[in-house]
Amino acid sequence: MLKLKFPLVIILLLSIPFSLFSQDNKLTPEMVVGLQSVGSVELSPDGNKIAYHVREPRSIDEEPGPARFALWMYDRTTGEKRQLSETGISSRSPQWSPDGLYIAFLSQRREHHPQTQIYLLPAYGGEAYPLTSSPTGIRSFSWSPDGTKIAYTATEELTREQRDARDRGFNQRVIDQEDRFHRLHVIDIETKESRLLNEENLAVWDFEWSPDGSQFIVQASARPDVDYMFMFKSMYLLPATGGDMKKFIETEGKLGTMAWSPDGSRIAYMGATTLNDPTDGSIFIASVEERTTQNITGGYEGTVTWLTWLDDDSILFTSEERQHTVARSIPASGGEMKPVVTDGPNFSSLSYSRDAGVIAAAASTHEHPNELYSGTIESGSMQRHTTTNPELADLWLGPYDIVQWEAEDGWIIEGLLLKPKEYEEDKRYPLLAQIHGGPEAAYTDGWNTTYNRWGHFLAQRGVMIFFPNYRASTGRGVEFAMANHRDLAGQEFQDVLDGIDYLIDEGLVDPDRVGIGGASYGGYFSAWGATRHSDRFAVAVTFAGASNRISSAGTTDAVHEFSLVHWDLRIYDHYDLVFDRSPIAHIHNADTPVLIGHGENDRRVDAGQAWELYRALQYAGVETEFVLYPGAGHGLTTPQHQLDFLNRSVRWFERYLLRDDVASE
């Protein structure tokens, strides 16, 4: 591979001129970061209308900021679509009132209040008006079954004494003691009188009204930080009039979506099978009266992503199954699963109207990001209703191939392969191994092209893209998701190498032109590939990745999740093993050019991880470039930052992967 006489050492905080590519039937960087997508799909009670929001990235020419959300409605009977919210004002998370006459949603409208509040919109015409005036803003909300109230969560206020102290310069941070609790409130729709329901120091993360409106099932934790939200939530019952929260059942590990049965006798919820289970991907049924619980998906080789009750006796759920998402039903007592939608688009959310038997979803394919779909339970099929990015229709957006290979220890591993445009048989291509984060995640056959997932963008320019779902990925059941425990970057990374070797042996890939890239855990893998396995990779791009597993454990906001469900061991009791699985531990082996990107305010993976890798690569004389994004966290939200990183990444890959026979245009 190319080795410069002197290391390329660059730290850039400001934007630079962007690469210019042919716009002839190809994605451009500006198109990628400007793509819109559908989300928060919500069916009306009668199933005839769908409220949804569209994510609208800001223009590059606008003041930097995150994407806005526009509220829309689709009429399934007429096919009419109309925008409900004002242009330029972000409105999201629509919910229909039980009688279908109003839509409640979240919006931040500074003429009313500087924080995000709940607004009500007459569904059949009229102007939206504010319902709440929470000093700290609204986190989540839900209509009462009779439609007279809305329950919501909000973060508690600072006391007058705390505000006065901060104004006088006493703005010190007391770590693990400064986060404020998220509490549950209920507001009367008619009088707008709001009441706090839980006063004890428990942070409320999720809640559901009982069907008769008399109580809530609540997920809460003893501390309001993100690590406790991930790992230490418990389930409680709380009267709708307020009072003490009573522990419902004993659970351990992660918890997800909850839903009451229509008759109120049982609660279905997503949860982990053990404290060390990386996902909340199993379905449990709990008896409200007997306080017993049962896992009804034991042994299921999939990962549940959402659920609701189909009727009093069965559950409707979505899940990842290998490289695809599906909707299925299962009896509440357990038993045979039945297909609902198994040959459709890639779901990211779903809504169900029990009265009408209609389902609606935000879903993607390899040809487009999330669009609006709907169908009926009876038909088992979904129809697409929106085209939010018409410019994609004229582009080449090739399909994925599903590939399988045998791992070194005999496991069968799978992934996706995106072949280059104008692919030719018997020709070897440069390869990018695109690594997903988590690792409790998976690549499915939906849209996989963003500012840090280069998918179609590089495939259109002559690079083959490999999306491996290595062990520890979701979509293959609990055993597979836990198969990396105590062995981070060990056999799980060997799965990636085995997949690359399979593609080389099949005659598809040039072994001297293999790159690796990814974000978060994918960034860790990319740094690991560029150091421990540097002989295998011609180039690497890492974003928000850990480089020193000891110091990352000491600086992350999710150390318990990191220890319990990623490592399944106590970090400081296994210092040698943990440090050995750190990229900087193998810096003397490094020879792969590395582009490093990181958000300056990242709390999940501290920016110090990027600095450590950068300094170590400097020491080793390896070609490197480090770009730090001010104000950014564990991802980039402004189009300026996204466009910058996308252009830098593509230029880096071009420089080390593409030669004259497959040069970029």
Secondary structure as UniProt FT lines:
FT   STRAND          11..12
FT   HELIX           29..33
FT   STRAND          37..43
FT   TURN            45..46
FT   STRAND          49..56
FT   TURN            60..61
FT   STRAND          68..75
FT   TURN            76..78
FT   STRAND          81..83
FT   TURN            87..88
FT   STRAND          91..96
FT   TURN            98..99
FT   STRAND          102..107
FT   TURN            110..112
FT   STRAND          117..122
FT   TURN            123..124
FT   STRAND          129..130
FT   TURN            135..136
FT   STRAND          140..143
FT   TURN            145..146
FT   STRAND          149..155
FT   HELIX           160..167
FT   TURN            168..169
FT   TURN            175..177
FT   STRAND          182..188
FT   TURN            189..191
FT   STRAND          194..196
FT   STRAND          203..209
FT   TURN            211..212
FT   STRAND          215..221
FT   HELIX           226..231
FT   STRAND          234..239
FT   TURN            240..241
FT   STRAND          246..249
FT   STRAND          255..260
FT   TURN            262..263
FT   STRAND          266..271
FT   TURN            275..276
FT   STRAND          282..287
FT   TURN            288..290
FT   STRAND          293..295
FT   TURN            298..299
FT   STRAND          303..311
FT   TURN            312..313
FT   STRAND          314..321
FT   TURN            322..323
FT   STRAND          324..331
FT   TURN            332..333
FT   STRAND          338..341
FT   STRAND          346..353
FT   TURN            354..357
FT   STRAND          358..365
FT   TURN            366..367
FT   STRAND          368..376
FT   TURN            377..379
FT   STRAND          382..384
FT   HELIX           390..394
FT   STRAND          400..406
FT   TURN            408..409
FT   STRAND          412..418
FT   TURN            421..422
FT   TURN            425..426
FT   STRAND          429..435
FT   STRAND          449..450
FT   TURN            451..452
FT   STRAND          453..454
FT   HELIX           455..459
FT   TURN            460..462
FT   STRAND          464..469
FT   TURN            471..472
FT   HELIX           478..481
FT   TURN            482..486
FT   TURN            488..490
FT   HELIX           491..505
FT   TURN            506..507
FT   STRAND          509..519
FT   HELIX           521..531
FT   TURN            532..533
FT   HELIX           534..536
FT   STRAND          539..543
FT   HELIX           549..555
FT   HELIX           559..561
FT   HELIX           562..567
FT   HELIX           571..573
FT   HELIX           575..580
FT   HELIX           583..589
FT   STRAND          594..599
FT   TURN            600..601
FT   HELIX           608..620
FT   STRAND          624..629
FT   TURN            630..631
FT   HELIX           639..657
FT   HELIX           660..662
//
